[in-house]
């Protein structure tokens, strides 16, 4: 394998740049030519490619976002779209792919591989940490730290005004950011998509706190929960109890940006080098993962038909600490 294409796809995540840098530099170290593909699958279909060298990735290690830009492509979801993408890759003599993105991006590469035989390795880059086969995805640590910083700031105003705050964090189908930031931020309750939450129980818990002279409370809500958005839950709580002065804050895209933490930079660097070495050793249709500090490679079929469950023990700890 001589020419490898690298791209980012799906939602951007802090640390993606560190992964691009690692792929480019490790590729050059192993005498490969590296081609940057802009705007994910959209740019792949349009042939938005650029040769990369060591200097193209200078000074990006510490930057959030992705220098290669990201996109979501409807066309790539169709066999015709993938054929167009493959023809562009062939035209540019690309004989291997490294894609940095979430489970959707991984699925896209898998289909391209099945239909056209192009070897690839996926690097898990998503703030949601919702991909099985790895303890951590790139961006999750930074996004959680950003959420914790915001929660700490909101706590100051909650305390000053005796308020109940509902803080919505990202995680459409995954409660990872909510649980970790909720534990770190001392939330009284954490509402996640993986669990049903009873509004009555929540109100009862808040009332118990009120009776114990707890003057402010923070509830963390993951955006994709079955119980509704933070706004909807706050409304339901208000209807059942007029005791609280309630406010809602939605952290939103704030969580995607910013300087990646050391953890995400190191993770991305390790995964980028592993992806190049993996392709060089003939691995394909796999995602790089990290397990207990070690790099592993997961076959698509082994991990993508199972959900990534939240750590039950984290939930237990959150409940013990929020009495
Ligand atoms: P994030 O976790 O940040 O949302 P993601 O990679 O899961 O990242 P998606 O929007 O789900 O983000 O997927 C990114 C792109 O991958 C899509 O826009 C689409 O082009 C492609 N893709 C997703 N699912 C499929 C699929 N089943 N078949 C082919 N391509 C797909």
Boltz pocket constraint, residues with backbone or C-beta under 6 A from the ligand:
constraints:
  - pocket:
      binder: B
      contacts: [[A, 9], [A, 10], [A, 11], [A, 12], [A, 41], [A, 71], [A, 72], [A, 73], [A, 74], [A, 75], [A, 76], [A, 77], [A, 78], [A, 101], [A, 102], [A, 103], [A, 104], [A, 105], [A, 106], [A, 107], [A, 108], [A, 109], [A, 111], [A, 125], [A, 126], [A, 127], [A, 128]]
      max_distance: 6.0
